Amino acid sequence: MTTFIVAAAAATLLVVALLVWRRTQRVVTTPAQRAVHQALHTASLAAVPLRRGLTEESASEAAPHLRALAGAEALGVADAEGTLLAWDGPQTGMFDSFADAARRAVADERPVLVTGDEHTLIAQPLPIDTGAAVGVLGMVTAGKPGPGMLGAVAEVARYACGQLELAELDASRARVDRAELRALRAQISPHFIYNALNTIASFVRTDPDRARELILEFADFTRYSFRAAGEFTVLADELRNIERYLALEQARFGDALDVRLRIAPEVLGVVLPFLALQPLVENAVRHGLAGGGRGGQLSIVATDAGTDCVISVEDDGIGMDPELLRSGALDAVDTDSGPARTGEAAHVGLANVDDRLRAAFGNDYGLVVETAPGAGTKVSMRVPKFRAGIRA
């Protein structure tokens, strides 16, 4: 009996599903709706290569879809110098005229029409928000184009410009990220190298073997920190570099620096911005512990939090006034101004790390700082275990 009821329910659900599907099909398959869906699909196919910028490869991939959107007999793409990047469709008598028309369109900052016996070429410049044209679309039509065709050409060009502006924005963001990373590397150098070399020098006569070990740690630390690889790394590599840094600092402070690590093995492969963790640790050692002149305890914890990984760096040092954080101390430049953790000497690169985390993963993934005078400081970051398009 139960089996019969289950089967009947399943059959009923199937019938309902078929009725819904048929109704949906009737709703979305009118000729006008099919045309809209086809146009949107074609536009999305053209957007993918254009978001990489205007190159021979991206132009060749986008040209067939742009031609379909405009309804042109043939379509060419040229760069701002008039160099042909791609051509899709038959090479009519307009093919040889495209390069010259493209150069004129860029120079005059307006469309250029070239008429022939049977075809017309419309060379439409592609200006982006800077005002300069990054390229030209050349569309070939049969006979003399009417207002509808001219409007279609202009709209397709405007759509291509929008995608190229997004590509430029992506490239600009990448340049900013690289500049911030270079700034962060430069910031590490004066803060750490001098003390590390002094520490190594102090062991050269008293403990040559120890000095040799520290030199190797220092070499590996600088090699990693100034590597020419990408903007992301995995947590395991970042922690290994932290171990090198702490080995040099513990040689300097001895037993006064107590380091404790608690890392969940399942998060070692999590991808995070390169050098995102090292500034947090350096800040804790340099200002939280060394700043008080008495050393202390440093804890680094990485835990599994479902879809995210939570990483925290905590010291039991002198702390700071939370009001300084709210008033913008994260943006302050470290001035090495003395033992007190002031607003001007509070953080080494934390604003840089916060900005890079938010740029990579969204505003939900910035730094969280918990501190109070005399109560130490805890800086935490939340990193997604997986984010499409981001890999080490």
Buried (B, 14 or more C-beta within 10 A) or exposed (E): EEEEEEEEEEEEEEEEEEEEEEEEEEEEEEEEEEEEEEEEEBBEBBBEBBBBBBBEEBBBBBBBBBBBBBEBBBBBBBBBEBEBBBBBBEEBEBBEBBBEBBBBBBEEEEBBBBEEEEBBBBBBBBBBEEEEBBBBBBBBBEEEBEEEBBEBBBEBBEBBBBBBBBBBEEEEEEEEBEEBBEEBBEBBEEBBBEBBBEBBEBBEEEEEEBBEBBBEBBEBBBEBBEBEEEBBBBBBBBBEBBBBBBBBBBBBBEEEBBBEEEBBEEBBEBBBBBBBBBBBBBBBBBBBBBBBEEBBBBBBBBBBBEEBBBBBBBBBBBBBBBEBBEEEBBEBEBEEEEEEBBBBBBBBBBBBBBBBBBBBBEEEBBBEBBBEEEEBBBBBBBBBBEBEEBEB
